[in-house]
């Protein structure tokens, strides 16, 4: 089982955007690894680990068939 860090942005009057925060087809071997990178991403974007601006969020999602 693999995990992907998905970054989501909601913009006014547009469809939400969701991307792999680490790059195309990048996955983690464990949920903990993904959560640690999520904390780091929040810190880089807002200066507060694990926190994101309004209208954005990052989630760790279990995936299959990618990176295996």
Secondary structure per residue as TSV (DSSP state, phi and psi in degrees):
chain	resnum	aa	ss	phi	psi
A	1	X	-	360.0	135.9
A	2	X	E	-118.1	163.1
A	3	X	E	-128.2	143.2
A	4	X	E	-124.8	138.9
A	5	X	E	-92.0	109.8
A	6	X	E	-105.0	124.8
A	7	X	E	-101.4	127.4
A	8	X	E	-118.5	133.8
A	9	X	E	-127.5	130.6
A	10	X	-	-110.3	123.5
A	11	X	-	-114.3	145.4
A	12	X	T	-58.7	132.5
A	13	X	T	60.4	23.2
A	14	X	S	-137.8	163.0
A	15	X	-	-71.0	148.4
A	16	X	-	-61.1	151.7
A	17	X	E	-114.4	132.6
A	18	X	E	-130.8	127.1
A	19	X	E	-132.9	157.8
A	20	X	E	-73.3	112.9
A	21	X	T	-63.7	-20.5
A	22	X	T	-100.5	-6.9
A	23	X	-	117.9	166.5
A	24	X	T	-53.7	127.1
A	25	X	T	61.5	12.2
A	26	X	-	-76.4	130.7
A	27	X	-	-134.0	164.9
A	28	X	B	-111.3	151.7
A	29	X	S	-79.6	-20.6
A	30	X	S	-141.1	156.6
A	31	X	H	-63.1	-37.7
A	32	X	H	-61.9	-44.9
A	33	X	H	-57.7	-43.8
A	34	X	H	-63.4	-46.0
A	35	X	H	-60.9	-39.2
A	36	X	H	-63.0	-40.6
A	37	X	H	-68.8	-33.6
A	38	X	H	-62.5	-44.6
A	39	X	H	-58.9	-45.0
A	40	X	H	-63.1	-43.2
A	41	X	H	-60.6	-45.8
A	42	X	H	-58.3	-41.5
A	43	X	H	-63.0	-40.5
A	44	X	H	-68.4	-37.0
A	45	X	H	-83.1	-33.1
A	46	X	H	-124.2	-10.5
A	47	X	S	84.4	0.3
A	48	X	S	-127.6	107.4
A	49	X	T	-51.6	131.0
A	50	X	T	78.9	0.1
A	51	X	-	-110.2	144.8
A	52	X	-	-131.4	155.6
A	53	X	-	-65.8	159.3
A	54	X	T	-56.0	144.9
A	55	X	T	73.6	15.2
A	56	X	E	-145.3	156.1
A	57	X	E	-164.3	156.7
A	58	X	E	-125.1	137.3
A	59	X	E	-130.5	149.7
A	60	X	E	-97.6	120.6
A	61	X	E	-120.6	133.1
A	62	X	E	-72.9	132.9
A	63	X	E	-131.3	157.8
A	64	X	S	-128.8	151.7
A	65	X	S	76.8	4.4
A	66	X	S	-120.2	126.5
A	67	X	-	71.9	13.8
A	68	X	-	-104.0	360.0
